[in-house]
Amino acid sequence: MMTAEDLTNDREALIERCIPFLEEVKDLTAGTSVEHWLNQKYGPHSELYQTLSRLVRKGVEDGWAANIAIDGPTYRRSRIAEPSERTLHFSITAVYMDSVGNLQGHADQRFRGQYHGHPYGEFNMVIPLDRGAALNGPNGWCSGGWTAPAPGSHHYPEARGGAVIALFFLPAGQISYHDVPQE
């Protein structure tokens, strides 16, 4: 049986493992070239990706990560760490999205989450939980690895093919939820 101390230790282990990564990206500007660099250096076969993936998956399973329902059990998120000096002024957030069985009516069964913007960009690690699951990023569908929406970008987060976890890092914790622009 998990104790509160175990959960705190697991959360702290995740934050501690993120800090050297945040040291490395603190002066980078999110965008396509940084996304390519992240996937080359820290793709799914890297130690960083494997460790963070294992820790955040366990957090979701144990109920301390991505535990706040946005749209029922298939769309949840939570802040793991607020921006602080310790996290080099990045926030750390986990999102869980599952496209299976959604009733949104998209032909490809994608699940569309809450529209938002990235005032200062975002570094987003994508962890598929189901074979073939993917998250839509600025450069297309990502079925494991990284996306890096640029400063000023905005979108609906979208998942398809099953469940994914997005572990994302926001400079200064900045994210903006606002009305969808007229199309």
BAVO-839835 format. One line per field, with one value per atom (N, C-alpha, C, O): residue number from 1; atom name; x, y, z. Coordinates in Angstrom, 2 decimals. Example, Ala and Ser with C-alpha at 12.3 -4.5 7.8 and 13.67 -1.06 7.14 Angstrom:
<pts>
num = 1  1  1  1  2  2  2  2
atome = N  CA  C  O  N  CA  C  O
east = 13.19  12.30  13.20  14.24  12.85  13.67  12.90  13.41
north = -5.69  -4.50  -3.30  -3.32  -2.25  -1.06  0.03  1.14
up = 7.80  7.80  7.80  8.46  7.08  7.14  7.87  8.04
</pts>
This chain:
<pts>
num = 1  1  1  1  2  2  2  2  3  3  3  3  4  4  4  4  5  5  5  5  6  6  6  6  7  7  7  7  8  8  8  8  9  9  9  9  10  10  10  10  11  11  11  11  12  12  12  12  13  13  13  13  14  14  14  14  15  15  15  15  16  16  16  16  17  17  17  17  18  18  18  18  19  19  19  19  20  20  20  20  21  21  21  21  22  22  22  22  23  23  23  23  24  24  24  24  25  25  25  25  26  26  26  26  27  27  27  27  28  28  28  28  29  29  29  29  30  30  30  30  31  31  31  31  32  32  32  32  33  33  33  33  34  34  34  34  35  35  35  35  36  36  36  36  37  37  37  37  38  38  38  38  39  39  39  39  40  40  40  40  41  41  41  41  42  42  42  42  43  43  43  43  44  44  44  44  45  45  45  45  46  46  46  46  47  47  47  47  48  48  48  48  49  49  49  49  50  50  50  50  51  51  51  51  52  52  52  52  53  53  53  53  54  54  54  54  55  55  55  55  56  56  56  56  57  57  57  57  58  58  58  58  59  59  59  59  60  60  60  60  61  61  61  61  62  62  62  62  63  63  63  63  64  64  64  64  65  65  65  65  66  66  66  66  67  67  67  67  68  68  68  68  69  69  69  69  70  70  70  70  71  71  71  71  72  72  72  72  73  73  73  73  74  74  74  74  75  75  75  75  76  76  76  76  77  77  77  77  78  78  78  78  79  79  79  79  80  80  80  80  81  81  81  81  82  82  82  82  83  83  83  83  84  84  84  84  85  85  85  85  86  86  86  86  87  87  87  87  88  88  88  88  89  89  89  89  90  90  90  90  91  91  91  91  92  92  92  92  93  93  93  93  94  94  94  94  95  95  95  95  96  96  96  96  97  97  97  97  98  98  98  98  99  99  99  99  100  100  100  100  101  101  101  101  102  102  102  102  103  103  103  103  104  104  104  104  105  105  105  105  106  106  106  106  107  107  107  107  108  108  108  108  109  109  109  109  110  110  110  110  111  111  111  111  112  112  112  112  113  113  113  113  114  114  114  114  115  115  115  115  116  116  116  116  117  117  117  117  118  118  118  118  119  119  119  119  120  120  120  120  121  121  121  121  122  122  122  122  123  123  123  123  124  124  124  124  125  125  125  125  126  126  126  126  127  127  127  127  128  128  128  128  129  129  129  129  130  130  130  130  131  131  131  131  132  132  132  132  133  133  133  133  134  134  134  134  135  135  135  135  136  136  136  136  137  137  137  137  138  138  138  138  139  139  139  139  140  140  140  140  141  141  141  141  142  142  142  142  143  143  143  143  144  144  144  144  145  145  145  145  146  146  146  146  147  147  147  147  148  148  148  148  149  149  149  149  150  150  150  150  151  151  151  151  152  152  152  152  153  153  153  153  154  154  154  154  155  155  155  155  156  156  156  156  157  157  157  157  158  158  158  158  159  159  159  159  160  160  160  160  161  161  161  161  162  162  162  162  163  163  163  163  164  164  164  164  165  165  165  165  166  166  166  166  167  167  167  167  168  168  168  168  169  169  169  169  170  170  170  170  171  171  171  171  172  172  172  172  173  173  173  173  174  174  174  174  175  175  175  175  176  176  176  176  177  177  177  177  178  178  178  178  179  179  179  179  180  180  180  180  181  181  181  181  182  182  182  182  183  183  183  183
atome = N  CA  C  O  N  CA  C  O  N  CA  C  O  N  CA  C  O  N  CA  C  O  N  CA  C  O  N  CA  C  O  N  CA  C  O  N  CA  C  O  N  CA  C  O  N  CA  C  O  N  CA  C  O  N  CA  C  O  N  CA  C  O  N  CA  C  O  N  CA  C  O  N  CA  C  O  N  CA  C  O  N  CA  C  O  N  CA  C  O  N  CA  C  O  N  CA  C  O  N  CA  C  O  N  CA  C  O  N  CA  C  O  N  CA  C  O  N  CA  C  O  N  CA  C  O  N  CA  C  O  N  CA  C  O  N  CA  C  O  N  CA  C  O  N  CA  C  O  N  CA  C  O  N  CA  C  O  N  CA  C  O  N  CA  C  O  N  CA  C  O  N  CA  C  O  N  CA  C  O  N  CA  C  O  N  CA  C  O  N  CA  C  O  N  CA  C  O  N  CA  C  O  N  CA  C  O  N  CA  C  O  N  CA  C  O  N  CA  C  O  N  CA  C  O  N  CA  C  O  N  CA  C  O  N  CA  C  O  N  CA  C  O  N  CA  C  O  N  CA  C  O  N  CA  C  O  N  CA  C  O  N  CA  C  O  N  CA  C  O  N  CA  C  O  N  CA  C  O  N  CA  C  O  N  CA  C  O  N  CA  C  O  N  CA  C  O  N  CA  C  O  N  CA  C  O  N  CA  C  O  N  CA  C  O  N  CA  C  O  N  CA  C  O  N  CA  C  O  N  CA  C  O  N  CA  C  O  N  CA  C  O  N  CA  C  O  N  CA  C  O  N  CA  C  O  N  CA  C  O  N  CA  C  O  N  CA  C  O  N  CA  C  O  N  CA  C  O  N  CA  C  O  N  CA  C  O  N  CA  C  O  N  CA  C  O  N  CA  C  O  N  CA  C  O  N  CA  C  O  N  CA  C  O  N  CA  C  O  N  CA  C  O  N  CA  C  O  N  CA  C  O  N  CA  C  O  N  CA  C  O  N  CA  C  O  N  CA  C  O  N  CA  C  O  N  CA  C  O  N  CA  C  O  N  CA  C  O  N  CA  C  O  N  CA  C  O  N  CA  C  O  N  CA  C  O  N  CA  C  O  N  CA  C  O  N  CA  C  O  N  CA  C  O  N  CA  C  O  N  CA  C  O  N  CA  C  O  N  CA  C  O  N  CA  C  O  N  CA  C  O  N  CA  C  O  N  CA  C  O  N  CA  C  O  N  CA  C  O  N  CA  C  O  N  CA  C  O  N  CA  C  O  N  CA  C  O  N  CA  C  O  N  CA  C  O  N  CA  C  O  N  CA  C  O  N  CA  C  O  N  CA  C  O  N  CA  C  O  N  CA  C  O  N  CA  C  O  N  CA  C  O  N  CA  C  O  N  CA  C  O  N  CA  C  O  N  CA  C  O  N  CA  C  O  N  CA  C  O  N  CA  C  O  N  CA  C  O  N  CA  C  O  N  CA  C  O  N  CA  C  O  N  CA  C  O  N  CA  C  O  N  CA  C  O  N  CA  C  O  N  CA  C  O  N  CA  C  O  N  CA  C  O  N  CA  C  O  N  CA  C  O  N  CA  C  O  N  CA  C  O  N  CA  C  O  N  CA  C  O  N  CA  C  O  N  CA  C  O  N  CA  C  O  N  CA  C  O  N  CA  C  O  N  CA  C  O  N  CA  C  O  N  CA  C  O  N  CA  C  O  N  CA  C  O  N  CA  C  O  N  CA  C  O  N  CA  C  O  N  CA  C  O  N  CA  C  O  N  CA  C  O  N  CA  C  O  N  CA  C  O  N  CA  C  O  N  CA  C  O  N  CA  C  O  N  CA  C  O  N  CA  C  O
east = 0.83  0.00  0.88  1.84  0.53  1.30  0.97  -0.20  1.99  1.79  1.92  2.43  1.47  1.63  3.10  3.46  3.96  5.40  5.93  6.77  5.47  5.88  5.50  6.31  4.27  3.79  4.62  4.98  4.92  5.75  7.15  7.71  7.71  9.05  9.06  10.01  8.03  7.95  7.84  8.51  7.00  6.85  8.18  8.59  8.84  10.14  11.18  12.01  11.16  12.12  11.91  12.89  10.66  10.37  10.90  11.58  10.59  11.05  12.57  13.15  13.23  14.69  15.31  16.33  14.70  15.25  15.02  15.76  14.00  13.74  14.72  14.99  15.27  16.08  17.31  17.55  18.11  19.24  18.78  19.45  17.65  17.08  16.70  17.01  16.06  15.66  16.88  16.84  17.96  19.22  19.68  20.18  19.52  19.98  19.11  19.63  17.81  16.91  16.51  15.79  16.97  16.49  16.71  15.94  17.71  17.98  17.60  17.94  16.90  16.46  15.06  14.26  14.78  13.44  12.77  13.27  11.62  10.88  10.55  10.34  10.52  10.23  10.73  11.21  10.62  10.93  12.37  12.59  13.34  14.73  14.99  15.72  14.43  14.59  13.85  14.33  12.69  11.95  12.81  12.89  13.46  14.33  15.50  15.84  16.10  17.21  16.76  17.46  15.59  15.07  14.87  15.23  14.29  14.03  15.33  15.40  16.33  17.61  18.35  18.87  18.39  19.16  18.39  18.96  17.09  16.30  15.07  14.03  15.18  14.08  13.76  14.38  12.79  12.30  13.35  13.10  14.49  15.50  16.52  17.41  16.41  17.38  17.06  15.93  18.07  17.89  16.91  16.06  17.02  16.11  14.66  13.82  14.37  13.00  12.50  11.38  13.32  12.89  12.61  11.61  13.46  13.29  12.07  11.24  11.94  10.78  9.49  8.48  9.52  8.34  7.91  6.73  8.87  8.56  7.99  7.01  8.60  8.16  6.77  5.95  6.50  5.19  4.10  2.97  4.42  3.44  3.03  1.85  4.02  3.75  2.91  2.01  3.21  2.42  0.97  0.07  0.73  -0.65  -1.32  -2.46  -0.61  -1.17  -1.47  -2.50  -0.60  -0.77  -1.70  -2.05  -2.10  -3.10  -2.60  -3.40  -1.29  -0.81  -0.43  -0.17  -0.39  -0.08  -1.28  -1.89  -1.60  -2.73  -3.99  -4.70  -4.26  -5.36  -6.57  -7.52  -6.57  -7.69  -8.47  -7.94  -9.72  -10.54  -10.86  -11.32  -10.60  -10.99  -12.25  -13.17  -12.27  -13.42  -13.53  -13.22  -13.97  -14.11  -12.77  -11.73  -12.78  -11.54  -10.60  -9.45  -11.09  -10.26  -9.43  -8.62  -9.61  -8.83  -8.60  -9.49  -7.34  -7.00  -5.63  -4.81  -5.40  -4.07  -3.82  -4.73  -2.56  -2.17  -0.79  0.07  -0.60  0.73  1.51  1.07  2.65  3.53  4.44  4.76  4.85  5.67  5.32  5.21  5.14  4.93  6.29  7.33  6.28  7.56  8.20  7.53  9.48  10.20  11.68  12.11  12.44  13.89  14.43  15.31  13.88  14.33  14.17  15.05  13.04  12.77  13.16  12.68  14.05  14.54  13.38  13.43  12.34  11.14  10.32  9.59  10.45  9.55  8.49  8.76  7.30  6.34  6.48  6.95  6.06  6.05  4.61  4.05  4.01  2.60  2.47  3.20  1.54  1.22  -0.21  -1.11  -0.43  -1.77  -1.96  -1.06  -3.14  -3.53  -4.70  -5.68  -4.59  -5.67  -5.86  -4.89  -7.12  -7.44  -8.50  -9.60  -8.17  -9.10  -10.13  -11.12  -9.91  -10.78  -12.18  -12.36  -13.17  -14.56  -15.08  -16.16  -14.34  -14.83  -16.01  -16.17  -16.82  -18.05  -17.97  -19.01  -16.76  -16.62  -16.97  -17.26  -16.96  -17.42  -16.39  -16.77  -15.10  -14.07  -13.93  -13.96  -13.78  -13.72  -12.60  -12.76  -11.47  -10.34  -10.35  -9.36  -11.45  -11.63  -10.66  -10.45  -10.06  -9.16  -9.97  -11.17  -9.30  -9.90  -9.27  -8.05  -10.10  -9.63  -9.83  -10.94  -8.72  -8.75  -9.03  -9.55  -8.67  -8.98  -8.03  -6.81  -8.60  -7.82  -6.97  -7.44  -5.72  -4.83  -3.66  -3.41  -2.96  -1.79  -0.56  -0.64  0.60  1.91  2.64  3.41  2.41  3.06  4.58  5.17  5.22  6.67  7.12  8.29  6.21  6.53  6.34  5.89  6.70  6.48  7.43  7.66  7.98  8.75  7.88  7.57  7.48  6.44  6.90  7.13  7.04  7.42  6.16  5.26  6.07  4.89  5.16  6.11  4.30  4.45  3.18  2.15  3.24  2.07  1.89  2.85  0.65  0.35  -0.19  -0.10  -0.75  -1.27  -0.46  0.00  -0.28  0.43  -0.32  -1.52  0.39  -0.21  -0.81  -1.26  -0.82  -1.35  -0.38  0.84  -0.93  -0.10  -0.75  -1.96  0.07  -0.36  0.01  1.10  -0.89  -0.63  0.21  -0.15  1.31  2.19  2.28  1.63  3.08  3.17  3.75  3.55  4.45  5.02  4.38  4.99  3.14  2.40  2.27  2.60  1.78  1.50  2.79  3.69  2.88  4.06  3.63  2.79  4.20  3.84  4.94  5.15  5.62  6.68  7.83  8.38  8.21  9.27  8.82  8.18  9.16  8.96  8.26  8.42  7.49  7.01  7.48  7.75  7.58  8.07  7.35  7.96  6.07  5.35  6.08  6.52  6.19  6.94  6.20  4.99  6.92  6.26  5.18  5.38  4.05  2.93  2.04  1.02  2.40  1.57  0.33  0.29  -0.67  -1.92  -2.53  -2.34  -3.28  -3.86  -4.83  -4.94  -5.54  -6.25  -5.29  -4.77  -5.03  -4.26  -5.13  -6.32  -4.54  -5.31  -4.55  -3.34  -5.30  -4.75  -5.55  -6.73  -4.87  -5.55  -4.89  -3.74  -5.62  -5.07  -4.96  -4.33  -5.56  -5.51  -5.05  -5.24  -4.43  -4.05  -2.60  -1.71  -2.38  -1.04  -0.93  -1.93  0.30  0.61  1.51  2.45  1.23  2.13  2.72  1.99  4.04  4.75  5.35  6.28  4.81  5.28  5.83  5.47  6.75  7.54  7.27  7.53  6.75  6.39  7.32  7.39  8.04  8.84  7.94  6.92  8.33  7.58  6.17  5.33  5.92  4.60  3.50  2.32  3.88  2.90  2.14  2.73  0.83  -0.11  -1.35  -1.70  -2.00  -3.19  -4.38  -4.33  -5.45  -6.71  -7.63  -7.93  -8.07  -8.93  -9.87  -9.77  -10.77  -11.74  -11.04  -9.99  -11.66  -11.16  -11.39  -12.49  -10.37  -10.60  -11.63  -11.79  -12.32  -13.31  -12.60  -11.55  -13.16  -12.54  -13.20  -12.81
north = -1.19  0.00  1.25  1.35  2.21  3.45  4.36  4.51  4.95  5.92  7.32  7.50  8.31  9.71  10.04  10.82  9.45  9.69  9.12  9.76  7.92  7.34  8.26  8.50  8.77  9.65  10.92  11.37  11.50  12.72  12.41  13.21  11.27  10.90  10.70  11.11  10.07  9.86  11.20  11.41  12.10  13.43  14.19  14.81  14.13  14.80  14.20  14.94  12.89  12.24  12.75  12.99  12.92  13.45  14.87  15.20  15.71  17.11  17.16  17.89  16.40  16.40  15.98  16.52  14.99  14.52  15.55  15.57  16.40  17.44  18.60  19.25  18.88  20.08  20.14  21.19  19.07  19.16  19.42  20.13  18.84  19.10  20.58  21.21  21.12  22.53  23.45  24.49  23.07  23.82  23.90  24.93  22.80  22.73  23.54  24.10  23.61  24.28  25.69  26.38  26.14  27.42  28.61  29.57  28.58  29.71  29.43  30.22  28.33  28.00  28.54  28.68  28.86  29.30  28.15  27.65  27.73  26.62  26.94  28.10  25.93  26.06  24.81  23.88  24.80  23.62  23.14  21.94  24.03  23.57  22.98  21.99  23.55  23.00  21.67  20.74  21.56  20.28  19.18  18.08  19.47  18.48  18.11  16.93  19.11  18.87  18.00  17.06  18.31  17.52  16.06  15.15  15.85  14.49  13.74  12.52  14.46  13.83  13.47  12.37  14.41  14.20  13.43  12.59  13.71  13.14  12.38  12.40  11.72  10.94  9.73  9.54  8.92  7.81  6.79  6.08  6.71  5.73  6.33  5.62  7.62  8.25  7.92  7.58  8.03  7.80  8.80  8.43  10.08  11.11  10.76  10.76  10.47  10.15  8.92  8.93  7.88  6.64  6.90  6.41  7.64  7.91  8.78  8.45  9.90  10.76  10.04  10.20  9.26  8.49  7.54  7.48  6.80  5.86  6.58  6.12  7.70  8.43  9.05  8.98  9.65  10.28  9.23  9.43  8.13  7.04  6.54  6.35  6.34  5.89  6.94  6.59  8.20  9.27  9.24  9.46  8.98  8.87  7.65  7.73  6.52  5.29  5.47  4.98  6.16  6.34  7.51  7.69  8.29  9.33  10.69  11.52  10.96  12.30  13.14  14.33  12.56  13.30  13.20  12.14  14.30  14.36  13.82  12.98  14.31  13.79  14.71  14.38  15.85  16.77  16.69  17.03  16.25  16.06  17.39  18.32  17.47  18.61  18.23  19.03  16.98  16.45  14.97  14.09  14.70  13.33  12.64  13.30  11.31  10.58  10.54  10.14  10.95  10.85  12.10  12.10  13.18  14.40  15.02  15.62  14.83  15.29  15.97  15.70  16.86  17.48  17.89  17.94  18.18  18.72  19.34  18.88  20.38  20.98  20.13  19.89  19.69  18.92  19.87  19.63  20.96  21.98  23.34  23.52  24.29  25.68  26.26  25.76  27.33  27.96  28.52  29.17  28.25  28.71  28.78  28.35  29.33  29.36  27.94  27.70  27.01  25.61  25.03  24.32  25.33  24.78  25.75  25.65  26.71  27.70  28.46  28.88  28.64  29.41  28.75  29.43  27.43  26.65  26.01  25.67  25.85  24.97  23.59  23.46  22.57  21.20  20.71  20.72  20.29  19.88  18.54  18.26  17.72  16.46  16.52  16.96  16.05  15.95  14.52  13.92  13.99  12.67  12.88  13.54  12.33  12.40  11.02  10.35  10.59  9.30  9.53  9.99  9.21  9.44  8.33  8.51  7.19  6.03  6.30  6.71  6.06  6.17  7.59  7.77  8.59  9.96  10.22  9.56  11.18  11.48  12.81  13.40  13.27  14.57  14.52  15.56  13.35  13.21  13.46  13.62  13.52  13.68  12.37  11.29  12.47  11.28  10.33  9.11  10.88  10.01  9.68  9.16  9.98  9.67  10.42  10.02  11.50  12.28  12.89  13.14  13.13  13.84  15.22  15.35  16.23  17.62  18.20  18.22  18.68  19.26  20.75  21.30  21.39  22.80  23.74  23.65  24.63  25.60  26.45  26.89  26.67  27.49  28.02  27.58  28.98  29.58  29.42  29.15  29.61  29.49  30.83  31.01  31.76  33.07  32.99  33.75  32.06  31.92  30.59  30.22  29.87  28.57  27.45  27.66  26.24  25.04  23.94  23.77  23.20  22.00  20.85  20.76  19.97  18.99  17.57  17.24  16.74  15.35  14.51  14.56  13.75  12.96  11.49  10.90  10.90  9.51  8.74  8.89  7.92  7.13  5.98  5.30  5.77  4.66  3.46  2.32  3.72  2.67  2.65  3.70  1.48  1.36  2.18  2.00  3.08  3.92  5.22  6.03  5.43  6.69  7.82  7.63  9.01  10.16  11.45  11.52  12.48  13.83  14.73  14.62  15.61  16.50  17.68  18.37  17.92  19.04  19.99  19.76  21.04  22.01  21.43  22.00  20.31  19.67  18.33  17.48  18.14  16.91  16.01  16.39  14.81  13.85  13.28  12.90  13.23  12.73  11.51  11.61  10.36  9.14  8.71  7.52  9.65  9.42  10.33  10.28  11.15  12.13  13.49  13.62  14.52  15.89  16.74  16.53  17.70  18.81  20.08  20.06  21.16  22.41  23.61  24.35  23.80  24.95  26.27  26.49  27.11  28.37  29.41  29.30  30.40  31.50  32.13  32.35  32.41  33.02  32.03  32.43  30.76  29.75  29.45  29.73  28.89  28.51  27.35  27.22  26.51  25.33  24.63  24.96  23.65  22.65  21.48  21.00  21.01  19.77  18.63  18.58  17.73  16.64  15.33  15.25  14.29  12.94  12.03  12.25  11.01  9.99  8.65  8.58  7.59  6.25  5.69  4.65  6.36  5.86  6.93  8.12  6.47  7.36  7.82  7.06  9.08  9.67  10.49  10.98  10.63  11.59  12.63  12.29  13.88  14.97  15.53  15.98  15.50  16.11  17.38  17.33  18.53  19.75  20.77  20.84  21.55  22.53  23.89  24.11  24.81  26.15  27.19  27.30  27.97  29.06  30.02  30.48  30.32  31.22  30.69  31.42  29.43  28.85  29.45  29.30  30.12  30.88  30.02  29.39  30.00  29.37  30.24  30.79  30.38  31.26  30.49  29.92  30.48  29.88  31.03  31.88  31.03  32.12  31.62  30.47  32.46  32.09  31.73  32.27  30.82  30.40  31.53  32.09  31.90  32.94  32.48  31.28  33.42  33.09  32.51  33.02  31.45  30.82  31.34  30.94
up = 0.00  0.00  0.00  0.77  -0.89  -0.99  0.20  0.57  0.78  1.86  1.28  0.18  2.04  1.63  1.44  0.56  2.28  2.16  0.85  0.20  0.44  -0.84  -1.99  -2.89  -1.97  -3.04  -3.11  -4.19  -1.95  -1.90  -2.43  -3.19  -2.05  -2.52  -4.03  -4.70  -4.59  -6.04  -6.77  -7.78  -6.26  -6.86  -6.81  -7.79  -5.67  -5.51  -6.45  -6.99  -6.63  -7.54  -8.96  -9.68  -9.38  -10.71  -10.84  -11.81  -9.87  -9.92  -9.95  -10.76  -9.09  -9.03  -10.36  -10.77  -11.02  -12.31  -13.41  -14.39  -13.27  -14.26  -14.17  -15.18  -13.00  -12.79  -13.71  -14.30  -13.87  -14.80  -16.25  -17.00  -16.63  -17.96  -18.08  -19.09  -17.07  -17.11  -17.16  -17.81  -16.47  -16.57  -18.02  -18.48  -18.73  -20.11  -21.07  -22.03  -20.83  -21.78  -21.35  -22.08  -20.20  -19.64  -20.57  -20.51  -21.41  -22.30  -23.75  -24.64  -24.01  -25.36  -25.61  -24.68  -26.86  -27.26  -27.98  -28.98  -27.46  -28.06  -29.52  -29.86  -30.35  -31.77  -32.48  -31.85  -33.79  -34.58  -34.40  -34.25  -34.42  -34.30  -32.92  -32.81  -31.88  -30.53  -30.42  -29.76  -31.06  -31.07  -31.69  -31.16  -32.82  -33.46  -32.54  -32.41  -31.91  -30.98  -29.81  -29.44  -29.22  -28.10  -28.51  -27.77  -29.69  -30.14  -30.46  -30.28  -30.92  -31.22  -29.92  -29.78  -28.98  -27.75  -26.68  -25.98  -26.56  -25.46  -25.94  -25.28  -27.10  -27.64  -26.76  -25.72  -27.19  -26.37  -25.91  -24.94  -26.56  -26.13  -25.17  -24.70  -24.87  -23.96  -22.51  -22.16  -21.68  -20.24  -19.65  -18.85  -20.04  -19.50  -19.81  -18.92  -21.07  -21.48  -20.71  -20.19  -20.66  -19.98  -18.50  -17.97  -17.84  -16.41  -16.15  -15.30  -16.88  -16.68  -17.03  -16.35  -18.09  -18.50  -17.38  -17.03  -16.84  -15.76  -14.54  -13.96  -14.16  -12.97  -13.15  -12.24  -14.31  -14.49  -14.71  -14.27  -15.37  -15.50  -14.11  -13.83  -13.26  -11.89  -11.16  -10.40  -11.38  -10.76  -11.20  -10.38  -12.48  -12.97  -12.36  -11.90  -12.35  -11.75  -10.27  -9.78  -9.55  -8.11  -7.76  -6.59  -8.77  -8.54  -8.11  -7.67  -8.22  -7.86  -9.08  -8.94  -10.26  -11.49  -12.43  -12.55  -13.10  -14.03  -13.35  -13.91  -12.16  -11.34  -11.23  -10.51  -11.90  -11.83  -13.14  -14.20  -13.06  -14.25  -14.92  -14.27  -16.22  -17.04  -17.82  -17.96  -18.33  -19.05  -18.70  -19.51  -17.48  -17.02  -16.88  -16.82  -16.80  -16.57  -17.79  -17.66  -18.97  -20.18  -20.45  -21.37  -19.68  -19.88  -18.52  -17.92  -18.03  -16.68  -16.72  -17.60  -15.76  -15.65  -14.20  -13.37  -13.94  -12.63  -12.73  -13.49  -11.95  -11.80  -10.82  -9.70  -11.24  -10.37  -9.60  -8.44  -10.26  -9.59  -10.16  -11.38  -9.27  -9.68  -10.08  -9.67  -10.90  -11.22  -9.95  -9.14  -9.79  -8.61  -8.95  -10.02  -8.03  -8.23  -8.39  -9.21  -7.62  -7.68  -9.07  -9.55  -9.75  -11.08  -12.19  -13.32  -11.85  -12.81  -13.43  -14.58  -12.64  -13.01  -14.12  -14.84  -14.26  -15.11  -14.23  -13.07  -14.76  -14.11  -14.76  -15.89  -14.01  -14.51  -14.36  -13.27  -15.48  -15.49  -16.21  -17.17  -15.75  -16.43  -16.91  -16.19  -18.15  -18.73  -19.21  -19.80  -18.96  -19.46  -20.41  -20.06  -21.62  -22.61  -23.21  -23.57  -23.32  -23.93  -24.99  -24.69  -26.23  -27.34  -27.50  -28.21  -26.86  -27.06  -26.52  -25.37  -27.37  -26.95  -26.78  -26.22  -27.24  -27.06  -27.99  -29.02  -27.63  -28.36  -29.12  -29.42  -29.42  -30.08  -31.56  -32.16  -32.17  -33.55  -34.64  -35.80  -34.31  -35.34  -36.12  -35.54  -37.43  -38.29  -37.88  -37.97  -37.43  -37.04  -35.54  -35.02  -34.85  -33.43  -32.52  -31.37  -33.01  -32.15  -31.01  -31.14  -29.90  -28.77  -28.73  -28.75  -28.67  -28.67  -27.28  -26.74  -26.70  -25.36  -25.37  -26.34  -24.28  -24.02  -24.78  -24.64  -25.57  -26.36  -25.41  -24.35  -25.81  -24.97  -25.79  -26.92  -25.20  -25.83  -24.97  -23.77  -25.61  -24.96  -25.08  -26.02  -24.16  -24.27  -24.43  -25.19  -23.71  -23.76  -24.35  -24.22  -24.99  -25.57  -24.56  -23.43  -25.00  -24.17  -24.63  -25.82  -23.67  -23.93  -23.45  -22.26  -24.36  -24.08  -24.41  -25.57  -23.38  -23.56  -23.72  -22.88  -24.81  -25.15  -24.86  -25.37  -24.02  -23.61  -24.00  -23.35  -25.06  -25.43  -24.43  -24.07  -24.00  -23.11  -23.88  -23.42  -25.05  -25.93  -27.21  -27.67  -27.79  -29.06  -30.12  -30.32  -30.78  -31.81  -31.30  -32.10  -29.99  -29.44  -29.76  -29.76  -30.02  -30.40  -29.94  -29.73  -29.80  -29.47  -30.65  -31.19  -31.04  -32.15  -31.68  -30.72  -32.35  -32.03  -33.21  -34.23  -33.10  -34.18  -35.48  -36.55  -35.38  -36.56  -36.88  -37.52  -36.42  -36.71  -35.50  -34.38  -35.76  -34.69  -34.13  -34.88  -32.80  -32.09  -31.28  -30.38  -31.61  -30.91  -29.94  -29.71  -29.38  -28.41  -28.72  -29.82  -27.78  -27.99  -27.52  -26.48  -28.30  -27.85  -28.89  -30.10  -28.42  -29.23  -28.52  -27.31  -29.26  -28.66  -29.29  -30.07  -28.96  -29.49  -29.17  -28.04  -30.17  -30.06  -29.21  -29.02  -28.72  -28.02  -28.90  -30.10  -28.30  -29.02  -29.74  -30.30  -29.74  -30.42  -29.58  -28.38  -30.23  -29.56  -30.33  -31.54  -29.62  -30.27  -29.33  -28.15  -29.90  -29.13  -28.96  -29.97  -27.76  -27.66  -28.18  -27.88  -28.95  -29.54  -29.39  -29.60  -29.01  -28.92  -29.84  -30.08  -30.36  -31.16  -30.91  -30.47  -31.19  -31.09  -29.69  -29.48  -28.72  -27.34  -26.37  -26.60  -25.29  -24.19  -24.30  -24.69  -23.94  -23.86  -22.58  -22.04  -22.13  -21.07  -21.71  -22.43  -21.45  -21.83  -20.54  -19.66  -20.44  -19.32  -19.87  -20.67  -19.45  -20.10  -19.13  -17.96  -19.70  -18.96  -19.58  -20.77  -18.76  -19.24  -18.62  -17.40  -19.45  -18.90  -18.13  -18.64  -16.90  -15.99  -15.71  -15.19  -16.05  -15.81  -16.66  -16.34  -17.73  -18.52  -19.51  -20.40  -19.35  -20.28  -20.25  -19.20  -21.37  -21.39  -21.94  -23.03  -21.16  -21.59  -21.95  -21.12  -23.20  -23.65  -24.72  -25.16  -25.15  -26.16  -27.47  -27.80  -28.19  -29.50  -30.49  -30.53  -31.30  -32.30  -33.33  -33.58  -33.90  -34.94  -36.15  -36.56  -36.72  -37.89  -39.17  -40.27
</pts>
